[in-house]
Amino acid sequence: MTGTPAGYDVIVLGGGVAGCVLAARLSEDPDRTVCLVEAGPDFGPDRQDWPAKVLNARALPREEVWERHAPAHRIRARVLGGSSCINGCWNTWGSEADHAEWARTGGPRWTAAALEPYRLAAVEQMGLRRVPEREFSPWSRAALAAAAELGFREVDMGTPSGPGYGTPLLNAFDGVRHNAAFAYLDAARARPNLTVLAGAAVDRLDIGDGRVRGVRVDIGGRHETLVADAYLLACGTFGSPAVLMRSGVGPADHLRTVGIRPEIDLPGVGSNLTDQPGVFVPLAPTDELNAALAAKEADGDLYVSRMLVRAAGELCPDDSWDLHILPVAGPPLFGKLPPGRYEAGISAFVMKPTSRGTVRLASADPATAPEIDPGFLTDEGGHDLAVLRSGLEIVERMAATAALKPLAGPVRGHPARDLSDQDLRGRLGTYWHPVGTCAMGAPDDPLAVVDGEARVRGVANLRIVDASVLPTVPAANTQLPVLAVAEMLADLIGGAA
């Protein structure tokens, strides 16, 4: 396959985690021309050219994002490498039940067994590693002991090994974030058949006669149209549905309200938004813990957390989990504290919520941010609220263990178990793992946007490859699952081309 004078064989729209995988894998064929389009900057292959804050694996940088000072649930990366440049560098895997859910809508290639070689490929390519001993703070060590004290067993968080406690796999080395651009593109950049086009925001696709005829991008205020044989949309759970809707693909009635002529009526576009809400329970660090954390920070090895617990609430199926219990201690995520003082506490995150939100356009103008309603704790049956309260009960028991109690005590105010539903909703945070807004589904599913091979309904040469196609969120941090899915779909697409 060779590129035409007017374009490329494949255009990958979005240089995030999935886009980096696609560009690297598909350009391994020297006869296939590939263009990777990213709205944000490309800081290049030399680590010295990257901002120090983006490389710092001890914090969550918020400079290279679409919206500064936006509500937490709206945070999304705008940089080559995507969310791997701004997240916590944690990689965990979902349960067998998660993959069974995906296989019911996408077919056998979505089972845990079928995805296993792609999980392993992603682990190797990203250089994922276990937490080194020196990165455990006194708090993290005590939290591991506290989990064992509560009766949890130790498990491998990088596999579907069931409920228990353990440590994540990390894409960080000595405090330096190893993002997907480094892992996947460094070796690919020199290929003459790969073009990386940064600073190019996708406006819309030109769709006619059931095909994409070109994609309009904005490069520094100048509009250009790129052309290819095949188009892979990888703009993420918020970006991909927005691009589709600006292109006339989505809920027809909604498109008309923002002045867009519907080309293909796909009501599932922008629906089914799923994220993992949680509540942080603060604790008051003792002077001894503050001093120990200060010493750890002075050595350059302070991380707010290096462990977590997979827990099953009272509504969880056997052999699975629907909660992450996350003890943290270190510099606050939001705001500041005086030198030598730190934040401590334990969060409970609902990993398998039934509530659903939406992504909708506020305007046909691509410069206008989409309307994002996460829909947290809105399910009519109250399932998610009940699971959250189960998690907060575990948090309370964990804080009272012999391992953690000497390091941090309760703060003034009502215990989390006594908070009203309204108060809990007011304290919600997010785990930043949105999925589902272009969900795959069976041919008879009216809300399905793509099939099990990621092909968009009604558009012959367009696929979506990112977290938006996952019909349900896995009980995991989503970076590793998305990497594996992108590896699998790149293999499929490359073989079909």
ChimeraX attribute file (.defattr): number of C-alpha atoms within 10 A of each C-alpha:
attribute: neighborCount
match mode: 1-to-1
recipient: residues
	/A:1	13
	/A:2	15
	/A:3	17
	/A:4	12
	/A:5	7
	/A:6	9
	/A:7	18
	/A:8	23
	/A:9	20
	/A:10	27
	/A:11	26
	/A:12	27
	/A:13	29
	/A:14	34
	/A:15	34
	/A:16	29
	/A:17	28
	/A:18	31
	/A:19	32
	/A:20	29
	/A:21	29
	/A:22	31
	/A:23	30
	/A:24	24
	/A:25	20
	/A:26	24
	/A:27	22
	/A:28	16
	/A:29	14
	/A:30	14
	/A:31	14
	/A:32	18
	/A:33	25
	/A:34	31
	/A:35	23
	/A:36	24
	/A:37	28
	/A:38	29
	/A:39	25
	/A:40	23
	/A:41	16
	/A:42	19
	/A:43	16
	/A:44	15
	/A:45	14
	/A:46	9
	/A:47	13
	/A:48	10
	/A:49	10
	/A:50	13
	/A:51	12
	/A:52	13
	/A:53	18
	/A:54	22
	/A:55	21
	/A:56	19
	/A:57	25
	/A:58	22
	/A:59	20
	/A:60	16
	/A:61	18
	/A:62	18
	/A:63	16
	/A:64	21
	/A:65	20
	/A:66	17
	/A:67	15
	/A:68	12
	/A:69	11
	/A:70	11
	/A:71	9
	/A:72	11
	/A:73	18
	/A:74	22
	/A:75	18
	/A:76	24
	/A:77	25
	/A:78	26
	/A:79	27
	/A:80	33
	/A:81	30
	/A:82	27
	/A:83	25
	/A:84	22
	/A:85	29
	/A:86	27
	/A:87	20
	/A:88	21
	/A:89	24
	/A:90	22
	/A:91	21
	/A:92	21
	/A:93	24
	/A:94	25
	/A:95	20
	/A:96	19
	/A:97	19
	/A:98	22
	/A:99	23
	/A:100	16
	/A:101	18
	/A:102	25
	/A:103	18
	/A:104	15
	/A:105	21
	/A:106	24
	/A:107	16
	/A:108	16
	/A:109	18
	/A:110	22
	/A:111	19
	/A:112	23
	/A:113	13
	/A:114	14
	/A:115	19
	/A:116	15
	/A:117	14
	/A:118	22
	/A:119	25
	/A:120	15
	/A:121	16
	/A:122	26
	/A:123	20
	/A:124	12
	/A:125	15
	/A:126	21
	/A:127	16
	/A:128	22
	/A:129	15
	/A:130	13
	/A:131	16
	/A:132	11
	/A:133	8
	/A:134	11
	/A:135	19
	/A:136	20
	/A:137	24
	/A:138	16
	/A:139	27
	/A:140	22
	/A:141	17
	/A:142	20
	/A:143	27
	/A:144	23
	/A:145	18
	/A:146	22
	/A:147	25
	/A:148	18
	/A:149	14
	/A:150	12
	/A:151	10
	/A:152	18
	/A:153	15
	/A:154	18
	/A:155	17
	/A:156	17
	/A:157	25
	/A:158	22
	/A:159	15
	/A:160	21
	/A:161	16
	/A:162	21
	/A:163	24
	/A:164	22
	/A:165	26
	/A:166	20
	/A:167	22
	/A:168	23
	/A:169	22
	/A:170	23
	/A:171	24
	/A:172	23
	/A:173	14
	/A:174	13
	/A:175	17
	/A:176	17
	/A:177	25
	/A:178	24
	/A:179	28
	/A:180	28
	/A:181	29
	/A:182	20
	/A:183	20
	/A:184	22
	/A:185	24
	/A:186	14
	/A:187	12
	/A:188	20
	/A:189	18
	/A:190	10
	/A:191	16
	/A:192	12
	/A:193	21
	/A:194	23
	/A:195	19
	/A:196	18
	/A:197	20
	/A:198	19
	/A:199	19
	/A:200	23
	/A:201	23
	/A:202	27
	/A:203	22
	/A:204	22
	/A:205	24
	/A:206	17
	/A:207	17
	/A:208	12
	/A:209	10
	/A:210	14
	/A:211	17
	/A:212	20
	/A:213	18
	/A:214	21
	/A:215	20
	/A:216	18
	/A:217	23
	/A:218	17
	/A:219	15
	/A:220	10
	/A:221	9
	/A:222	8
	/A:223	14
	/A:224	15
	/A:225	17
	/A:226	17
	/A:227	23
	/A:228	22
	/A:229	19
	/A:230	21
	/A:231	26
	/A:232	24
	/A:233	26
	/A:234	29
	/A:235	30
	/A:236	31
	/A:237	25
	/A:238	27
	/A:239	20
	/A:240	26
	/A:241	30
	/A:242	29
	/A:243	22
	/A:244	21
	/A:245	29
	/A:246	25
	/A:247	24
	/A:248	24
	/A:249	29
	/A:250	27
	/A:251	20
	/A:252	18
	/A:253	13
	/A:254	15
	/A:255	23
	/A:256	12
	/A:257	13
	/A:258	16
	/A:259	12
	/A:260	18
	/A:261	16
	/A:262	19
	/A:263	19
	/A:264	20
	/A:265	17
	/A:266	23
	/A:267	18
	/A:268	23
	/A:269	28
	/A:270	31
	/A:271	23
	/A:272	26
	/A:273	29
	/A:274	29
	/A:275	28
	/A:276	31
	/A:277	26
	/A:278	27
	/A:279	23
	/A:280	22
	/A:281	20
	/A:282	20
	/A:283	20
	/A:284	17
	/A:285	24
	/A:286	17
	/A:287	14
	/A:288	12
	/A:289	22
	/A:290	22
	/A:291	15
	/A:292	17
	/A:293	25
	/A:294	19
	/A:295	15
	/A:296	19
	/A:297	16
	/A:298	10
	/A:299	10
	/A:300	13
	/A:301	17
	/A:302	24
	/A:303	22
	/A:304	24
	/A:305	22
	/A:306	26
	/A:307	23
	/A:308	23
	/A:309	26
	/A:310	26
	/A:311	25
	/A:312	23
	/A:313	20
	/A:314	12
	/A:315	13
	/A:316	14
	/A:317	11
	/A:318	10
	/A:319	13
	/A:320	22
	/A:321	25
	/A:322	26
	/A:323	30
	/A:324	26
	/A:325	24
	/A:326	19
	/A:327	28
	/A:328	24
	/A:329	25
	/A:330	25
	/A:331	24
	/A:332	15
	/A:333	10
	/A:334	6
	/A:335	6
	/A:336	11
	/A:337	11
	/A:338	7
	/A:339	9
	/A:340	15
	/A:341	19
	/A:342	22
	/A:343	19
	/A:344	25
	/A:345	21
	/A:346	22
	/A:347	22
	/A:348	29
	/A:349	27
	/A:350	31
	/A:351	29
	/A:352	23
	/A:353	26
	/A:354	22
	/A:355	22
	/A:356	19
	/A:357	20
	/A:358	20
	/A:359	22
	/A:360	22
	/A:361	22
	/A:362	15
	/A:363	17
	/A:364	22
	/A:365	13
	/A:366	17
	/A:367	9
	/A:368	10
	/A:369	18
	/A:370	19
	/A:371	16
	/A:372	17
	/A:373	15
	/A:374	22
	/A:375	17
	/A:376	24
	/A:377	26
	/A:378	17
	/A:379	14
	/A:380	9
	/A:381	11
	/A:382	12
	/A:383	16
	/A:384	24
	/A:385	22
	/A:386	17
	/A:387	24
	/A:388	24
	/A:389	22
	/A:390	20
	/A:391	27
	/A:392	25
	/A:393	15
	/A:394	22
	/A:395	22
	/A:396	16
	/A:397	13
	/A:398	23
	/A:399	23
	/A:400	16
	/A:401	18
	/A:402	13
	/A:403	19
	/A:404	22
	/A:405	17
	/A:406	15
	/A:407	20
	/A:408	23
	/A:409	17
	/A:410	17
	/A:411	13
	/A:412	9
	/A:413	8
	/A:414	9
	/A:415	12
	/A:416	18
	/A:417	14
	/A:418	11
	/A:419	14
	/A:420	10
	/A:421	12
	/A:422	8
	/A:423	11
	/A:424	19
	/A:425	17
	/A:426	10
	/A:427	12
	/A:428	14
	/A:429	20
	/A:430	19
	/A:431	21
	/A:432	18
	/A:433	19
	/A:434	25
	/A:435	26
	/A:436	30
	/A:437	33
	/A:438	35
	/A:439	31
	/A:440	29
	/A:441	24
	/A:442	16
	/A:443	14
	/A:444	7
	/A:445	11
	/A:446	11
	/A:447	21
	/A:448	25
	/A:449	33
	/A:450	29
	/A:451	20
	/A:452	22
	/A:453	18
	/A:454	25
	/A:455	18
	/A:456	24
	/A:457	19
	/A:458	17
	/A:459	17
	/A:460	14
	/A:461	17
	/A:462	22
	/A:463	24
	/A:464	30
	/A:465	32
	/A:466	29
	/A:467	31
	/A:468	33
	/A:469	30
	/A:470	30
	/A:471	25
	/A:472	25
	/A:473	28
	/A:474	27
	/A:475	26
	/A:476	28
	/A:477	23
	/A:478	21
	/A:479	24
	/A:480	25
	/A:481	24
	/A:482	23
	/A:483	26
	/A:484	22
	/A:485	25
	/A:486	27
	/A:487	25
	/A:488	25
	/A:489	24
	/A:490	21
	/A:491	15
	/A:492	14
	/A:493	18
	/A:494	16
	/A:495	9
	/A:496	7
	/A:497	11
